[in-house]
Amino acid sequence: MSAQKGRDVVGVQPLNVAVAVLGLHHAGLYVASLERSIAFYREIFGLEVAERFDFGDEQLALLRVGNRRLELMQSPGVSSRASGVVDHVALQVDDLDAAIERLALAHVPLLDEAPLQVLPLRARILFCLGPDGERIELIEVSPSAE
């Protein structure tokens, strides 16, 4: 994409030097009940609270996802966000079939009847729903693709 094209698309002046991004630190989700969501992500996916604190009128919990974080936010000023703000959170698993069995045992709603093949990524995926209707993608990447 040319610099001119980039300016047309995003409406800002492109930088001559890209910002040095080190990686993804965390993804954040607004939730209706912080306690319910912490329990869901702990019981279903084994995620533990790394940090928990108040920030203004928001209650925050950052859950460990490998060396990254999933931020859960509860705020009295935010009842819900419009669909599409964040489409989904993807959690990598090493055994998608075992994960699906665990989800079924826990009565977690599945959005796919069976895992979907994503050939360009050499992966299989399946979507389920979290306690506030958030879409969660589970992705199993073939060892040869990592």
C-alpha positions in Angstrom: 0.0 0.0 0.0 1.4 3.4 -0.9 1.7 6.2 1.5 -1.0 8.2 -0.4 -3.3 5.2 -0.3 -2.8 4.7 3.4 -3.6 8.4 4.0 -6.8 8.0 2.0 -7.9 4.9 4.0 -7.2 6.0 7.6 -7.3 9.8 7.2 -4.0 10.5 8.9 -0.5 11.4 7.7 1.6 8.1 7.5 4.8 8.0 9.6 8.1 7.7 7.9 9.1 5.1 10.5 6.7 2.5 11.8 6.0 2.3 15.5 8.1 -0.5 17.0 5.4 -2.9 18.3 6.8 -5.6 20.5 3.8 -7.8 20.5 0.2 -8.1 21.7 0.1 -7.4 25.5 -3.6 -8.0 26.1 -7.1 -7.9 24.7 -9.9 -6.3 26.8 -13.6 -7.3 27.1 -16.3 -5.5 29.0 -18.3 -7.9 31.1 -21.6 -7.6 33.0 -20.2 -9.5 36.1 -16.5 -9.6 36.8 -16.9 -12.4 39.3 -18.9 -14.6 36.9 -16.5 -14.0 34.0 -13.4 -14.7 36.2 -15.0 -18.0 37.3 -16.0 -18.9 33.7 -12.5 -18.3 32.3 -10.9 -20.1 35.2 -13.2 -23.1 35.3 -13.5 -23.6 31.5 -10.1 -22.5 30.2 -7.9 -22.7 33.3 -7.0 -19.0 33.2 -5.8 -17.5 36.5 -6.0 -13.9 37.6 -2.6 -12.2 37.2 -3.6 -8.7 38.4 -6.8 -7.3 39.8 -7.5 -3.6 40.6 -9.9 -0.7 40.3 -9.2 2.0 37.7 -11.5 4.9 38.3 -15.0 3.5 38.4 -14.0 0.3 36.6 -13.1 -3.0 38.1 -10.4 -4.8 36.2 -9.0 -8.3 36.2 -6.2 -9.4 33.9 -6.0 -13.2 33.3 -2.9 -15.0 32.3 -3.0 -16.4 28.8 0.5 -17.8 28.4 2.7 -14.7 28.6 -0.1 -12.4 27.5 -3.3 -11.2 29.3 -7.0 -11.2 28.8 -8.5 -8.1 30.5 -12.0 -8.3 31.9 -13.6 -5.0 32.7 -16.7 -4.2 34.7 -17.9 -0.6 34.7 -21.2 0.9 35.9 -21.1 3.3 33.0 -21.0 0.5 30.3 -24.0 -1.8 30.1 -23.0 -3.3 26.7 -21.1 -2.4 23.6 -22.3 -2.6 20.1 -21.5 -5.8 18.2 -18.3 -5.6 16.3 -16.1 -3.6 18.7 -14.2 -6.8 19.3 -15.4 -9.6 17.2 -13.7 -12.4 19.2 -10.8 -13.5 21.3 -8.8 -16.5 20.1 -7.3 -18.9 22.6 -4.7 -21.4 21.3 -5.2 -25.0 22.5 -3.0 -28.1 21.9 -6.0 -30.5 21.7 -9.1 -29.0 20.2 -11.1 -32.3 20.4 -10.5 -32.5 24.2 -11.4 -28.8 24.6 -14.7 -29.4 22.8 -15.5 -32.3 25.1 -14.8 -30.1 28.1 -17.0 -27.3 26.7 -19.8 -29.8 26.1 -19.5 -31.1 29.7 -19.7 -27.6 31.0 -22.7 -26.7 28.8 -20.8 -23.9 27.1 -22.7 -22.9 23.9 -20.9 -23.9 20.8 -21.3 -21.8 17.6 -19.9 -24.5 15.3 -21.2 -28.1 14.9 -17.6 -29.3 14.3 -14.1 -27.9 14.1 -13.4 -25.9 10.9 -10.2 -26.4 8.9 -8.3 -23.2 8.2 -5.8 -24.5 5.7 -3.7 -21.3 5.2 -3.0 -21.3 9.0 -2.7 -25.1 9.1 -5.1 -25.0 12.0 -8.5 -26.1 13.2 -10.9 -23.7 14.9 -14.2 -23.7 16.8 -16.2 -20.9 18.2 -18.1 -20.9 21.5 -19.7 -18.2 23.7 -18.6 -16.7 27.0 -21.0 -15.7 29.8 -21.8 -12.3 28.3 -22.2 -13.7 24.7 -18.6 -12.9 23.7 -17.3 -15.0 20.9 -14.3 -17.2 21.9 -12.3 -18.9 19.2 -10.3 -22.0 20.1 -7.5 -22.6 17.7 -5.3 -25.7 17.4 -2.3 -25.1 15.2 -0.5 -28.0 13.5 2.9 -28.4 15.1 4.5 -28.0 11.7 3.0 -24.6 11.3 4.5 -23.1 14.5 
